Amino acid sequence: MEENRRNNEDNVFEEELRNSLENNEHQGADPSDAKSLEVDAENMDEVMKAIEEQNRDTAETEPCGKNAPEEYSFRDEQNFFVNPGKNQMKSSYPEQEPAAELIYNAEKGTGAYTCDYAAQPPKKRAGALRVWALIIAAAFTLSFMAFTGFMIAEKLGAFDSDDGIPEEVFHMDIPSQSENTDDEVEEVVSVAGDKKALTLNQIAEKCTPSAVGIMVEATVPSYFGMTYTTKGVGSGFILSEDGYIATNNHVIDGATSITVVLNDGTEHEAKLIGADAITDIAVVKIEATGLPVMERGNSDDLRVGDLAVAIGTPAQIKLAGTFTDGIISAVNRKIDITDGYGRVVKTMNLIQTNATINPGNSGGPLINRYGQVIGINTLKLTAEYEGIGFAIPINGAIKIMNQLITDGKVSDRSDGLVTGKASIGIQGSDITEDEAKYYGIPRGVLVIQINKNGAAAGAGLRRGDIIVKFNGKKVQTMDELNSQKTKFNPGDEVTITVYRDGEGELDITFKLDMQTE
């Protein structure tokens, strides 16, 4: 009988854990660039210590399975959280008389556990302490999920640069468009303006010295607090004689070190000037002078069937400078980018080519018949598909790179490279009716994490704020918040009303960001 009871308790515990993780996985929040979001749980121990000291004198405990009061039975619908370092999981029962917490004591690596029932008087506690306890609980669950996703991701994580912007700012102009019109296409096109079409040998001789390989390293967290170092390669090309280099955001995303390998084999440590996850463009810089600059063309001049050449670093740095050719297969190709659940989060306007683009070619140049870069190679269709690669048009890329070089971020998205869904830039959790009553706070969406580089954070939104209105409309859940948000586009100005402990309700006005992934 005792064995059956323990087996039942084991099954209920595992079911509650599984249901809770699934609920958190799908409830989550505004699915924005989680790569740049931060979780700070350093005060977890302080919060738990304060709660434990408050309950120490009145707590009465009974071991799991021994005289456990009937009213403190397991409940699947209760939320619980993990207390790192103590291997405990707690489930609160505020509606019980007296209120109680069910504490699971897990033995690391064994799957075994015991549990205590800690009775507590239903006394009020400081609002700030309650809100932070909720934040920490939700943040740890989200962190665990983010870590799991990170371990299986093919790309590296988010990376921000603390380096400043040089005083003398480098700026690029888009070359003027060819004077030829659709009705004036010559039978054999040999020139565009004063440019002569080059042979493949001439293109290789002209452009290869301006193409670079990029090596990155990143420190990745492992289980039990351990870390390991992962390495990767990518490509890029030289923008200026003094060392500005273009590449993809996903090449350097999460890197703890970036090394640029020039065509002559010399290696230079690089610093990140700016990166934009939405367009997948980044600019890094090395300390060098007299570098051979890749000549820029005009991507608006492209026609289907034009020669296209890709230079990059497939697979390993020893293959840097690999030269492949093909044609322009399509222009202005709309490509949907999806998240891990298959949902479209943005649409990119790209150049399609059959020039071979392998892993490692990302960030390298796509070149026209005049030896001019007209695109930044960024992705390809895989699996059973061959010869379908895509590049970011250089005209739009120049507008993005100029902003990254000047400001370190992108604020003007009139380039037309990407269209997507609006984003507040948060992850949040619903405040339930029971939680609102128990903690003395309003129902709404508790901000658990926030994109520190987003417009909402810049306007003053903080972790711990509870969003209660979106543009004057009452919201109590993430679903309601997202429903209101979908009525707007990136760049639209909105006002959210938040409840902040000690200050009451505040209005925060900002422009919606674009969802990054």
N, C-alpha and C positions, 0 to 999 in steps of 0.2 A: 504493500500500500504506500509506504513511504517512498519506495523507488518510483512508483507510478506518478506520485505527486511531484517528485523532483524532475522527472522526464517532462511532465506537462509544463512545469515552470520553465524548463530549458526551451521548449518549443515556443512558448509565448514570448519569452525574452528575445529569441532569435527573430520571431515574426515582427515584434515591435521595432527592433533595430533595423530590419530590412525595410519596413513600411516608412520609418522616419527618414532614412536615407533617400528612398524613392520620392517621398513628398518634397524634401529639400531640393532634390535634383531638378524637379520639374516646376516647383513654385518659384524659386530663385528670384530673379529680378530682370530688370532691363538688361538683355544680353549684349552688353557693350564690351569694348576691348578689355577684358579682365586682365590682360597682360600688364597693364599699367596700374591696376588696383592694388592697394596695400592692406594687409591685415596686421594689426598691432594688438597682440594678446599678452603683452608683457605684464599687465596688471591682473591677469587671471587669478594668480595665487592670492593677491591682496584682496580681491573681491570675495573669493571663496573663504579666505581666512576671516574676513569681517562677518560674513554670514554665519560661519561656524561658531565664532565667539559669541554672536548674538543669540544663538540657539543652544549653547553649551549647557546652561543651567537648567533648561526646561526639557531638553531632548530625552526621550525614553526610547530605547531601541530593543528590538527582538530579532534574533537571527532568522533568516529566511527558512520557512518550513517548521518553525517552532513557535507555537502560540501566536502566530501572526493574526492580528485582528481582521475580521472578515471584511470590514469596510475599506481596508487598505489592499484590496486584491489588485492584480495586474490589470491594466487597461490599455488596449491597443491605441486608443485615440490620444493618449497623453504624449506630449513632446518631452524629449529628454536631451541632455547634452553631456559631452565628455569633458572631464577635468584632467588635462594633461599632467603627467607627473604623479598623479594619485590613482590612475587606472580605475576611475569611478565613473559611473553613469547615474544621473539622477532624474527622477520623474516626479513632478510636483502635482499635488492634489489640493489646490487652494479651496475647493468647495467642500472638503471634508470638515467635520467638527470633531476634534480639532484638525486644523490643516496639517498636512504631512508631506514628507519627501521620501520616496522609495529609492534607496541607494544600492547600486550594484557594485560590488568590489571584484573586478576582473583580475585574474591571474594571467600576467603577460605570457603569451605563447602556449597556454594550455587550453584555453577555451572554457576553463572552469570559472565559476563565480559564486559568491555568496551575497546575501542582501540583508540590509537592515531597514527597519521602519522607524524613522525619526519623527516623533510627534512634535508639532510646533504650535504655540498659541498664535491666533490670527492677528498679530500686532502689525501696525503700519511701520514701514521703513522708508528711508530717505529716497525720494524720487530719482535722484541722479544715480544712486547705487543700483536701483532696480533696472533703469534703462541700460546702464552699462553691463549689468549681468545678462540682459537680453541680447545686447550687441555681441558680447563675448561668446555666448552660447551659439548664436547663429553664425558668427564669424568662424568659429572653429569647424563647424560642419561644412561651411562653404570652402574653407581652406583645405579640408580633407578631400573634398570633391575636386577642387582645383589641382591638388597635388596628384591625384589619381589620373586626371586627364593629362597633366603635364608629363607623366611618366610614359604615356602611350602616344604622345604627340610626335609628329614627324619633324616639327620645327622647334627652334629654341624659344625661350620665354621672352618677356618684355624687358626693355633696356632703355634707360634714360641717361642722357649726358648731363653732367654738371659743369661742363666746360663753357666758358663764355663765348660770345660772338666777337671775332676780330674787329678792330676799329675800322680798318679799310675793308669794306664789304665788296666781294666779288659779285658781279651781276651779269646774267646772260640775256641776249636778245634773240628773238626768233628770226631766222633768216627770212628775207622777203620771198614771196611766193613766185613761182615760175610765171612768166607772162603768157605761156601757152594755154589755150582754152581747150575744152573738149572737142571743139570743131576744128582745131588746128593741130591735131596730132599727126606728126610726120610718119611716113611709112617706116623709115629707119631713124629712130631718135638717137642722135649722137651727142647732143648738147642740151643743157638746161641753163638758159642765161648764157654765162661765159664759161660754164663747166662742161668738160668733155667726159663722156662715158669712159670708164676704165675697164681694163681686162681684170679677171680674177687675180692674176699675179700682181698687177699694179695695186689693186685694192688691198691685198694682203701686205704688200710692202709699205703702203701708206698707213694702214690702220692698225696693224698688229702691235707696233711700238706703243700705241696709246691705250691698248687693252691691258687690264691688270687681273691678277688672281688675288683672291681675298681668303685668308685663313682666319678662322674664329675659334675661340675656346669659351666654354661656359661651365660654370659650376652648378651641378644639378643635385638637388636634395634626394637622398635615398631613405630607406627605412631606418628606424631607430636613431634618427638624428645624424646619420652619416651622409657624406656627400661624395660625389665623384666628378671628374672632369670629362666633358665630351668635346669633340673637335669636329669641325666641318669646313667645307670650302665653298666658295662662290666666285662671282666675277664682278667686274666693274670697268669703268673707263674714265680717262682723265679729262676733267673739265677745264682746268686752268694750269698754267705753268708753275704756280706756287703750291700745287698739291691738293686742290679740291677734286674729289672723285665721286662719281655716281654709282649707286648700286641699288639693290632691293632692300626694303625694310626686313623681309623675312630672312635675308642672309645674315644680318648683324643683330637680329632681334634676340635679346637675352645674352649677348656676348659679354664676357668679362675682359676679353682682350681681342683686338682686331689687328691683323697684320696684312699689309698690302705688299704683294710681290710684283715688282715691275717686270717688263718684258726681258730685261737684261739679267734677271735673277736676283737682283738686290731686294732686300726685305726692309720695310719701314713700318714702325709702329704707328697706328692711326688712331685718331680720336673721332668720336661721333659728333658731327655738327648739328644734325637734326634728322629725324625719321618720321614718316607718316604711314601709319598702319592702313589707313583707308585706301590710299593709292598705291601702297607697297613701294614707296620710294624713300631712299635714304641718301644722305651725303656725308662722307667722311673726309678727313684731311690728314695729309702727311707733311712732315717738315722737309721740303725739297724745293728746288728751283730749277728752271729751265726744262721742265717736263714737256714731252710732246703732247699737245692737246688734240683730242678727237674733234675733227671738224663737224659742225652741226648742220644738218639739212632741214628741210621743211616737210613734215609728215603730211601736211595737207596736199602736197603734190603727188602723193602715191597713187598708183593705178594698179588694179589687179593684173598680175602677170609680170610686173616689174621684177628685176633681179633683187634678191635679198641675201645678205651674207650675215652669219652669226659668228662671233668670236667669243670663246669662253673657256671655262675650266671644268670640264666634265669629270666627275668622280674623284679626282685627286689633283694636287697642286702640280704634279709632274706633267700633267696634260694641259697646263695653262697655255693659252694661245691657240687652242684647237679651232680650226677654220672650217666652217661648213657653209654650203650655199643652197639656195632654193629660189622660190619666187614669193611674191606677195599674193597670198591666197584670197584674202578679203580685207577690206578696210571698214572701220567703224563697226566692228563685230561686237554685239552686245553679249557679254558672258556673265551668267548668274553665278555668284559666289555664295555657297551655302555653309551653314554651321554644322555642328556634329549631329544634329537631328534632321538634317536635310532641308532646313528652312532657308529660303533665300534671304540674305541679309544685305546684299548690295549687288549692283550690276555695273560691270566695268566696260568701258568703251575701248576696244583693243584692236591692234593689227594682227591679222592671222597670217602665218607663214608655214611653209613646209621645210624651211631650213632647220636642220636638226638642233633641237634644244633639249639637252640632257640635264639631269640633276647636277648642279654645279655651274651650269650656264646662266643661272639666274643673276640678274644685275648687269650682264654683259651687253654690248651694243648690237643692235640690228642695223645693218648698213645698206645703203642704196648703191646703185651702179656708179655713183660719182665718188665713192669713198667717204660718204657723210653718214653720221649716225642719225637714224630716223625713228629709233625706238629703243626701249630698254626691255630686254627679254625677261619674262616674269613667270610664265607657267606653260604647261602643255597637258594635253589629254593623255592619260596613261592606259594601262590594261591592254585591251585588244586594238587600240587606236595607234596609228603611226602617222607621222608627218603632219600633226596638228599642234602647232605651238602658237604662243601669243606674246605680243610685246606692247608696252605702254607707248603711245605716240609721243614723240619727243617734244612737240609743241606744247602739249599740256604738261608734260614732265618739267619743262623749263620753268613754267609758272610756279609749280610746286617747289622745285629746287631753289629758286630765287628766294622764296619765303623761308625755307629751311635755313639757308645761308644767312639771311638777314635777321630772322627772329627765332630760329630754332624750332618753329612750329608753323602750322598752316591755319590761317584764319579765313582766307579767301578761296572758295572752291568754285569759282566761275570758269575753271579750266574745262569742265564737262567730262572729265575722265571717269567719274564715278557718280552713280545715283544710288540712293539707299534710304533706309528707314531712319526716322528721327530717334535720337537717344538722349536720355537725361544723363547717363553716365553713372548709374548707381547699381548696387545690388541691395535688395531689401527684403524684409520679412513682414508678413501681416501681423498686426496687433489684434489678437482675438478679443471677443467680448469679455471672456473670463479674465484674460490678462489685463485688459483695460480697467475692469472693476477692482481687481486685486491690487494693481500697482498705482491706481489713481491717475491714469493717463488716458488721453483720447484714443479712440480707434483710428487706425490709419496704417501707413507703410513706414516701418522703422528703417532708416538708412543704415545699413550694416557696413557697406564699403562704398567708396566713391572714387571716381577717376580724378586724381588730383590735378590733371592737366585739362580737365573739361571745363566747359563754360559754366556749368552749375556750381562747381567748386569755386571757380573764380568769382562768382557772384555772391558767395557766402554760404552755400549749403554745406552742412557738416555731418559727419557720422554722429548718430544719436538723435538727429532731428526726426520727427515723425511727420510725414507728408499727409495732410488732411484735406487739401484742395488742390486741383489742377485747373488753372485758369477759371477759378470761381466755382468749379464743379466739385462736389464732395466726393472723396475717394477713401475707401477703407481697406482695399485689398490691392495687390499687385495687378490682378486682372482688371480691376476698375481703372487703375492708373494707366496701364498699357492701352486700354480701350480709348481713353481720352487722348493719349499721346499719338495714336495712329491717325488722328484727324489732322495732324500737322506734319510739315516737312522739315528736314534739316535746315537750320538757319532761321526758322520762324521764332519770333520772340514770344515767350510764354511767362506766366507768373504762377509760382506754386506757393501755397500757404503751408507753413510748417509749425508744429508745436515744438518749442525748445524749452527744456527744463530750466526754470528760473526766469524765463523771459516771456513765456506765453506764446501766442501766435505771431508769426512774422511772415511778411510777403517777400519773396525772392524772385527777381525778374532776370531772365537770361535768354540766350538764343540756343535752341536745341542743337546738339551735336549730331553727327551722322554715325549710325551704328557701324562698328568696324569689323565685326565678325560674328 
